[in-house]
Structure formats: structure tokens, C-alpha cells
């Protein structure tokens, strides 16, 4: 337990506001606009729900599916991965099968473990994330911002409004 707390303390914090996330998700859509066409979006829940909504609006994609993978069970430590809900067969069969013409959207690729599970389901799909860490980066086709592996991203849906001490004062 002490080792886990020491690791968390050593991590860099990257808080993302709603405005910043919206800009980054729209930038992802802009980048993806030349990569399609896409017939459907598969969002990786739960983190992929918000960027998938933004990307689907910007690219005018109305067919949206989810793949539900649980990996962060305590919000800090990636644990055993489990697929809670897989992708509908009708989506897998698009474009001749294996997910051709499908866009997978997630908020972040971290270690790449979740991405690998989803890639196994849809090997021909285009995988896009808003943020990418070095270990997971090879698993995605398109992303907007790379952050270091030791950075913990605080997404706006996980935060409330509170004071943040200056970095120089030792806050992560």
C-alpha cells in the first residue's frame, strides 16, 4: 500500500477542464475528418462516451455503439480487465467485416491493454483517442495530445471545482 501511495505521489497531475476537453475532442474530429469515411462509432465506456458524442456530432455519424471494458476499479490503479459488453455483430460486420469503416473512440490510451482488447474485436477499425501515453500510443491510429507515462489525467467529469495550490508549492 505504501508503495502504491508513493507511486501516486510521484505522478504528474494534468487536470483538464470541460472547455479544454471540448477543444481537444473537436481537434480530434477535425483530424479524423480526412481519415474516413466512417459508418459507425464504437465508444469505449465510460471515458469514450464524451469524446464520442463530440466526434459524432462533428463528423455527422449517427450510428453509435459501445464496448464496455472495466479496467480502473479504484480510479487510480489499472486492475484486471473485463469486457462487460462487447460490440454488436452488426457493427463488426460493417465494411465487409472486422470493423472496416468503424471508428473507435476513447478518452485516453494508457498502457494499451484496453485498446488491445478492443482491437481484437475490431481489428480493421480506426482507433482514435484524445490523449495518449507512450506505452499505449502504438495501439491507436490518431490522437491529439501525448502525455508522459507518469502523468495522471484528471478528466472534467471526475472533478469538482476546488482550489489548486501553485505547482512551485509542491502540489502534483
N, C-alpha and C positions, 0 to 999 in steps of 0.2 A: 504494500500500500504506500509506504514512504517513497519507494522508487517511482511509482506512478505519479505521485504528487510532485516529485522533483522534476519529472519529465514535463508535466503540465506547466510548471513554473518556468521552465526553460523555453517553452514555446513562445513565439511571437504572436501577438494579437493583431488581427486585421478585421476591425468592425466595419460592416458595410451597411450604409443607410438605405432606406427604401428608394430614395432618388438615385443614388449611385447604382443600386442593383437594377433599377429600371433602365438607366442609361446603358449599363453593361449588357443587359439582355437584348435591348434594341440593337446594340452594336453587333451582337451575335446574329440576330436576324438579318441585319444588313450584310454581314459576311456570308451568311448562308444563302442569300437571295441568288447568288450566282452558282451555287453548288447543286441546286435541284434539277428538275422539279421533284417535289416530294408529294406523295399521295396521302401520307398519314404521318402523324407524330406519335411516338411512344415516349411518354414521360416516365422517368424513374422516380417512384414516390419514396419519400414525400418531397424531397428537395427539388425535384424536377418539375413539380406542379406549377410553381410561379413562373419560372422562365419559359415553360412550355406554353402557358397562357399568352405570354407576351409574344413569343415567336410565332405562335399560331395566328395571332391577330395580324402581325406584320406581314406574314407570308400568305395570309388568307387560306390557311389549311384548317378544314373543319372536322376532319376525321382524326380524333384524338383517343388514344388508348393508354393504359397504364401497365407497367410492370412493377410489382411491389416487392422490393428487396429490403429486408431488415439487416442492418449491419452495426449501426451505432445504437446500442441498447441503453447507454447511460449518458449520451451526448458528448462523451469525451473519448471513449475507448472503443475502437472497432473490434467487435467480437465475431462470433460465429455467424456466417452469412446464411440467410434462409430466404428462399423465394416464397412469398406469401400468396402471390397471384402472378401467373405467367401471362403471356401475350396471347390474345385470341388467335385461333388458327387462320381466320380470315385476313388478319393483318400480316401474319407470317407468309401467307401465300401471295401477297401483293407482288406485282412486277415479276412474276414467274417463280416466286418462292424465295425463302431465306431472308426476306425483308428488303429486297431490292426496291428502291423508291421510298423507303421508310426513313424518317428522321428520328433518332433517339435524342432526347434532351434531358440533361441533368444539371444541377447547380454546380457540381464540383466533381472532379475525378481526383481522388486522393492516392490510395495505394494501387488502384486499378482492379481490385478484387471484385467489386460490384460490377464494374464495366465489363470484366471478362465474362461474368455470368450472363449479362445481357447480350453481349456479343455472341456468345454460344447459341442463344435463342435466335438472334437476327444477324447472322454473320455478314450479310451484304448491305446492311443498313449503314447510314451515315450517322456517326456518333458525335454529338456536339455538347460542350459544357461551357458554362460561363467562366469558371475558374479551373485551373489545372495545376497539380503539383507534379514535380519531376518523376516520381515513381509511376504515376498513372498516365502521364502525358502520352506515351506511345499507344495507349488504348483508344484515344479519341482522334477524330479527324479534324475537328475545328474547335477552337476555344478562343477566349478573349484575353484573359489575364493569367499569367503564370505567377504563382507564389511559391516560396520555399517550402520544402517538406516539413519544416518545423514551425510553420505558421498555422494557427488555428483561426479559421474564418468564422466570425460571428455574423450570421445572417440576420436580416432585419426581423424576420418572423420569430426569431429566438430571443429577441432583446426587448427591453422596455427602455424608456427614457431615464437616463441617470447621468450623474456627473462622472467624467473620466479624468483622472489626475494626469498631469503632463508626463510625457514619456521620460523626461530627464529625472523625474522624481522616483523612478524605479518601477513604474507600472509596466505591465507586459504589453 
